[in-house]
Amino acid sequence: MYDTSTNFLNVHEWAYGVTEIVHILSLAVGVGLIALVDLRLLGFGIGRASAERLWRATAVVSLMGLVLSVTTGLMIFSTDPVRYFGHPTMRFKLVLVLLALAFNYTVHNRVVCGHYPRKACGSVAVLSLMMWVTAVFSGIFYSFT
Amino acid sequence: MSLASVGQGVQAFPLFTAVRESRLVYPILLSTHLACIAIFGGLVLITNLRLLGWALTDIPATDMIRSLRRWKQFGFVVMATCGVLLAGSKASEYLPNPFFQLKMALLTGIALHGVYFRRTVYRTVMPVEPTKARAAAVMSLILWVGVVSMGRWIAYYDPPPPPDETAAPRSRHMNLQTTNSVRLPTTTCATVAVIQVTAFGGPMRIMNNTAVPSETCTSIAAITNRAARFSARVAC
């Protein structure tokens, strides 16, 4: 049986804090670079490079950010899995993050790398931004609801 | 005058009080603050990756900085507005918090770094010198990582416990409310006034632990309080 009181993050408060910080920083790396591509799809930001070019230049770093973010997220989750999993807001966030990740590497990827009409690009970018922002919001609202 | 008492004054502003007492506004501001880190952090990161020469090296750094400037400014304004409202609404806790102080110091560092590299990196029309660019990028990354880390660390600071009233009965902080003793509902003006009167000349500790009526009550209760406190001080 898994005992949460033996979890390293519960034993050492500093480790919990450090994990949270890494979670936020890696989120900024992963989501931030995806947002950069989304802004370009909407026609803003670095005009000299196409969205595809930006995506190719940042894909590895943003993947590393997302992997680190998910890893630290799961580490925090492991400190009290029953409470986290039972909470509706956290469940919503988990599902949303899975959807956003899947969306990013399927539809988003294809639209960025292909030739699609402006409207399609715009709606994919807006959807992607909305998903990530909502994920951040639900992470915060979890502790307030 | 301590930082905490300055903070009390700041957070008493109607706007900050409204933020603090709202069940919805506070988490919305906090989420927006964090979403700004997530969205606009990418812009800072890509600029620094370019300055380090690790990404998009075929695009001139000056071009990239210029095309992202507006967006960074927009993001920063939204983020800072949320930040001011969040910190202001809990100013009495935030101002004495060493991690908050460090965060503000690091933000000042970011401003200074921007000024220092303004001519050579951030506002130049000439190609950026690689050594200067790398120095600016490293500074920027260290400072921003520090700011985000200290921001999260604010929540981990435990303020020192309030001074022990029994050890120092004639403390200067007569109005300080203590957490470890009697606390009356602050709205009950009559109760407060009665206690002030009955404690007249009695043990100072009871009075020190009673809520200050001037904050919530009418002027009569406040005057009674002042008079009782004054006479107690003379009597002791």
Interface residues (C-beta under 8 A of the other chain):
Chain A: E13 W14 G17 E20 I21 I24 L25 L27 A28 V29 V31 G32 L33 I34 A35 L36 L39 F44 G45 I46 G47 R48 A49 R53 L54 A57 T58 V61 L129 W132 V133 V136 F137 G139 I140 F141 F144
Chain B: R23 Y26 P27 I28 L30 S31 L34 A35 I37 A38 I39 F40 G41 G42 L43 V44 L45 I46 L49 A55 L56 I59 P60 D63 M64 S67 L68 W71 V145 V148 S149 R152 W153 Y156
